[in-house]
Amino acid sequence: MSAQPADAFTRVGAICAHLRGRILSGRLSSGDRLPSVRALARSNGVSPFTAARVYELLVAEGLIAARRGSGYYVARDAEAFGGAAPLAGPEPLVDSIWSLRRDYDARALQVDAGCGWLPPQWLFGEGVRAALTQVARRPAVYAGRYGSAYGLRALRRHLARQLGLRGIECADEQIVLTQGASQALELAIRTLARPGEAVLVEDPGYPYVLAMVHACGAHPVGVPRQEHGPDANALDAIARQTGARLFITNTTFQNPTGTTTSPQVAHAVLRVAERHDLTICEDDIFAELPAEPVTALASLDRLERVIYIGSFSKTIAPSLRVGYLAARTDRAERIATQKSTMSLSSSELMEHIVLAILTSGRYRTHLERLRRHLADARARLARRLRDCEIEVAPHGGGMFVWARLPGGDPAEIRLRARSQGILLAPGELFRPDRQPTAYWRFNVAYADDERLYAFVRNLGR
């Protein structure tokens, strides 16, 4: 009995392959009627159940069609499966320099120096596999329902406890789970920004925030990002001039500069927010990457003016698409309503998987390993760039190095890099006004490459 299922699966695959080959080769034409399930079973020496499974799989592939009361037929467009040209390469991955990535032939890209993600082997694939197995044992937990607009309550309760350890005290009804931090940002912007208004953002800052602000009919206005966080004096002046009601800031290991907001700057920013009645959207997706905890604006503000956003894309896996935000109770309710309007709910299945990972007992060990990887890689990249006489911005950490390249026109540098299969992230992509700058973002996990060092060494010569 134990050998029968494996043998059945082998036979299903073999019969599928045989029929698939006949269809794609043209030996079976569009509209041809196929043997009945019982006839297919007899001719292949298998059970009717196995034969039915073969047809189910081929129907799912679109190669055959089932007609009620008549049987199975070769699909009308089945020949398209065999005549399609092979793909030139993998589709470009989406990140903050996606528009540049579209210009590259995937096969020619050799050094992805400016990308915005971590290598899969640095993330928690082992934890994801274990969690998938655990959740699969309890399919009734998540099957057959959309779930709450707030998201899985058990995960929200766990997050409330973890945030409390970081000084961000909140209840589970103040947390809304989202499809990644990107949806959390979009929900906050859609809820709080009005068309025609100014929304204050960091300069430089996260490019997708700029796109989200524009999509809501508002316009982003840059606040200079300095070594220890946003320029609070500039924030004060710009808030007064524009009458803005929302400021979006990245507290820990900011993208793209790698800088972290100090407690002194955090206090100053909150004083400005109180003075001008600003709501602060604190994008803190890198909060778990520093070796020592960072003072979050939300911990000082107690979520009165701050909406706090977190994610697991940089620590577990970006494909899970689970993020969250924490806010004042009335704001959380408004945002959950907006989420329900946009997408009904987030995926409880993914949320169960994340909860299983966070409570597995191995997540802490994984984080420690990831932090060491990042610290070592960043130190090595910064040292090698300085050896090439490249100016590296100080006080950085995390995934990115913000560095100044010589050689004049950034557009010319980018094209020269492209000709050598090197993808760079020019600083202008991270600026609200898109003005050129001599600074560029480098990913510490991908930029440590001799081809990049040879390229930057020759700039300006």
N, C-alpha and C positions, 0 to 999 in steps of 0.2 A: 504493500500500500504506500509506503514512503517513497518508492521509486516512481510510482505512477504519475504524480503531478509533473515532475521534472521531464519525464518522457513525453507527456502530453504537450508540454510547452515546446519541446524540441520538434515534435511532429507539426504543431501549429506553424512554427516558424518555417519549417521546410516546405510545407504545402503553400503557405503564403508566398514564399520566394518563387516557387515554381509558377504559380498563377500570375504573380506580378511580372515575371519575366516574359511570359507569353503575351500579356497585355501590352507591355511596353515595347516589345519587339514587333508588334503588329500581327502576330499569329492569331490573336483574338482581337476582333475589330469592335468599334463602338456599336453598341446595340445588340451584340451577340448575347444569346441566352446561355447562362452557365448551368451546370448540372444542379439538380436539387440537393438539398443538404444530405439526404439519405444516399443519393447516388454518389456524391463526393465522398461520403464516409465509406461506402462499400469499395470504391475504386482505390482508396488509399489505405484501407485496412484500419480505419480509426473509428471511434465512436461518433454518433451524430452530434454529441456535445462538442467534440473537438472540431468537426466540420463546420458547425455553426459559428464557433469562435473564429475560424479562418475567415468566413464571410463578414463577420462583425468588424474585424480588423481592416479588411480591404474596403469595406464601406466607409469606415472612419478615415481612411487615406484618400477617399474620393475616387478610387479606381473602379469600383463597381457601385451599382445602385440597386436598392431593394424595392420591388414593386409588390405591394400588398396583394396576396392571392394569386400572384403570377410567378414570383421567384426572383432570381438575381440576374442582372445584366451588366455587361461592360458599360461603364459610364460614357456618355457622349464625348466628353472632353478628356478622356483618359490619355490620349496620345500626347497631350500637352505636358504630361509628367515626364515623358521620355525625350521630348524635343527641346526642353528648356535649356538655355545656355548655362554653363556652370558659373557660379558667382566668382567675380574677380578676386574677392577676398572678404574677410569678415566685415560686417557693417561697422561704421565708426561708433565708438562708445560715446555716450553723452556725458559731458562734463562742462565746466565753465568756459572751455575754449572749443566747444563743439563746432562753432562756425569756422574756425581755422582747420579743424580736423577734417572737415568735408573736402578740403582742397588737396588732401594727401592721398596718394595711392597707398592703401594699407600694406601692400607688399613692399613698398619703398621706405616705410617708416621704420627707422632703426633705433632711434633714441627718443623716447616719449618724455622729454625732460620737463614739460610743463603741465602734465596731466594732473587731475584732481582726486585720484584714488590711491589706495594702497594695494600692494601685490596680494593675490589671493592667499598665498602661503603665510602671510603675516596675519591674516584674519582668522576667525574661529570656525573653520570648516569642520573640524572634529566635533565641536560643540553643536553645530547645526545638524550634522548627521545623527548624533545621539538624540537630539531633541525631536527630529523627524520620526525616529523609531518610537520614542516615548509617546508622542502625540498620536501616532498612527494606531496605537493600541486602544485609543479611546475616541473613535470617530464620532460617537454620539455627542461628544462634548461640543463640537462646533458645526456639525452638519445640520442643514435644513433651516437655517435662520440667518438673517442679515446681521444681527447684533445691535448693540446700543450705539447711538451717535457719539457717545463719550468714549466708547471702546471697552475692551474686556475689563471688568471691574477688578478681577484678581490681579492683573498686571498694574492697574492704576494704584491699587493699594500697596503693592510692592514698591512702585516708584515713589509713592508718598513717603514710605519709610526711608528709602534711600536718599531722597532729597532732604528729608529731615536731618540726616547725618551730615549733610553739607550746609546746614543752617537755613535751608529753604523749607519752612514749615507750611504744610498745606494738607488738605483732606483730599480723599480720592475724587470727590465731586468737583474739585478745582482743577483736575487733570483731564485733558482731552487727548486721546490717542489719534494719531494721524498717519497718513501714508508717507512716511518719511518726514524729515524736518522741512523739506521744501513745501509740502502741503500746509504744515503748521505756519510757516512764514506767509504763505499766500492767504490763509484764513485770517491771520491777524491783520494783514494789510487790507483785505477786502472788508473786514469788520470795522476798521478804525479810520481808513483813509477815504476821503471823498474826492470825486472828480474835480480837477482844477486846483486842488490843494498841493502844497509843497510837503514832501516827506523827506526827512533828514536821514541821510545815509553816510557811511564812512567813505573817505577818499584817501587811499584806495579801499575797495571793499568787494563783497561777493557779487559777481556780475548778474546772477539770476535774480537777486533782490531788485536790481535796476529794472530788469525786464518785468517783474511782477508789479512794480510801482507804475510803470508805464501802462501795463495792461489794465490797471484799475482807473486809468484816466488822470492819475496824479502825476507829478513830476518830481524826480529825485534831486535833492540839493546836497552837495558834498560837505562834510565836516572833516577837516584834516585828521588823519590818524597819525599819532606820534609814537615815540618809543615806548611809552607807558600807557597808551590808550588814546581815546578821543581827546582832541584839544578842547577842554572845557570852556575856555574863554571864547574860542571861535563858535562853539555850540551856543553859548549865551547870546552872542551877537547875531548869529544867523537865525536863531529861534525868534529873537525880537524883530528882526527885519521881515521874516517870512510869515510869522504867525502860525508856523507848523504845529501840529498836534501829535506827531509821531516821529520817533527817532529809533532807527534800527542799528544795533551795534553787536559786534562779535567779540565776546569777552576774552576767551582763552585761545591762545595760539591762533590769532586772527588770520583769516584767509584774505589777502595773500601774504601779509608781512610776517606772520609768525609771532607777533607781539602779543603780550597779555596785559590787560588793564590792571593797574595797581590799585590797592585799596584807597589810596589818597585820591587818585583820579576818579574812582568809582563814587566816592563821597561827593566830589565836586560835580560830577555829572548829575547825580540825584538832586543836588541843590538847584542846579539849572532847571531840571525837569519840574521841580516844585514851583520855581519862580515863574515859569512860562506854561504851566499846566500841560506838560508833555507826558505822553505815554511812551515808555521805552520797551521796545521789543528786543529782548536779550537772546541773541542766537548763540548758544553755548554748546554746539555739537561736539566740540573737542574737549569737553570738561573732564573726561576720564583719562586723557592722555598725559597730563603732567604727573610727575612723581609725587608732588605735594599738592594738596588741595588749593584751589584758587578762590579768592573772595568773589562771589557772584553778586551782581547788583541786586538780584532777587533776594538774597539773604539779608542785605542791608535794608531793603525796601519793604520786605514782608509781602510782596506781591500787590502792593497798593497801586503803584504806577507801572510796575514792571510785569511784562508777560515773558515767561521764561520758556525757552525752546531747547529740547534735547533730541538725541537720535542715537541709533545703534549702527549706522552705516559705516562708521569709521572704526568700530571695534569688533562687530560680529560679522556682518555681511551687508553690502548695500542692496542686494537683491531682495532682502526681506521687506524693505520699505515699511519700516515701523519707526515712527517718531512720536513726539508728544509735546504738549505745551502745558504749562501751569499758569493759572491766572486767578485773579479775584473771582469769587463765585459768580457774580453777575456777568462778568466778561466771559468766563468759561461757558456759561449757558448760552450767551449770544454766539460764541464761536462754534459751539456744538450744533446750534441751529443752522448756522451757515454751512457747516460741514454736511449736515443732513440734506440740505438743499443741493449741494454740489455733488455728493457721492453717496447719499444714504448713510453709509457707515464705512469704517475701515475693515480690514480682513481679520476676523477673529481667529482664523487658522494661523495666520502669521503671528498674531499676538500671543497665542498659546505657545508657539514655537519659541518666541523670545522669552516668555516667562519661564519655560522649561530650561532655557540656557542660563538665565540669570540666577535661577535657584538650584543649579546643578552642583554647585560647589567648586567647579573648575574654572569659572569665569574670572575669578580674582587672579589665579595663576596665569591665565592667558593675558590679562591686562598687564601684569608685571613684565611678561616676556615682550609684549608689544611695545611697552614704554622703553625697554632697553634697546630694541631694534631701532626705534625712532631716534633716540638720543645718540646712539652710535652712528647711525647713518647721517644724521644732521651734522654732527661734529666733523665727520669725515668729508662731507660735501663742502661745508664752509671752509675747512682747512685747504682743500684742494683748489677751490675757487680763489682763495687768497693767494695761494702759491702761483696762480695764473695772473696775479695782480688785478683781481676783480674785487671791487668794493662790496662787502656783504653788510647788510643792515644789522645793527647790534640788537641785543635783547630779544632774540627770536627763539622759537622752539616749535616742536610739533612737526607737521608734515612738510612745511614749506620754508624755503630760504628766499629772501627778497634781496636781490643783488643788482648792482648797477653795472651795465656793460658799456665799454667804450665803443667807438666806431661810428658815431654819428646817427644817421637816420634809422629809427627802429624798423621801419618797413623794409629797408634794404637789408638789415641784419636778419630779419625774419626770412626773407627770400633766399639769402645766402645759406641760412641754416636748412631751409627746406630742400635746397639742391643737394645737401649732404644727408638727407634723411633724418634731420633733427627737428623735432617739433618744440618750439619755444612758446612761452606764454607772455606776450608783451604787456607791460604795465598799463597801457591805455585801455585794455579790456576791463580793467578793474576800477576805472574812474568814471564818475557820473557824466562828466563833460567829454569823455573820450579823447582828451588831449594827450598827445604823445609824451612819454616820459622815458628816461634812460633806465628805469628799473624794470626788472623781469622776475616772474615767479618760477622757482625751480622746485620740483618734487624731490624730496630727499631719497625716496626709494627707487626712483628711476633715473635721476640725473647723474648719478655717480658712474660715469662712463668715460673711458679714455677718448672716445670720439668727440664728446662734448668738450672735454678739457682742451683738446687740440684745437677745436673750433674757436673757443673763447680766447685762447692764448694768442691767436692770430688776428683778433679784432683790433682795429686801430693801427695796424702795421702797414 
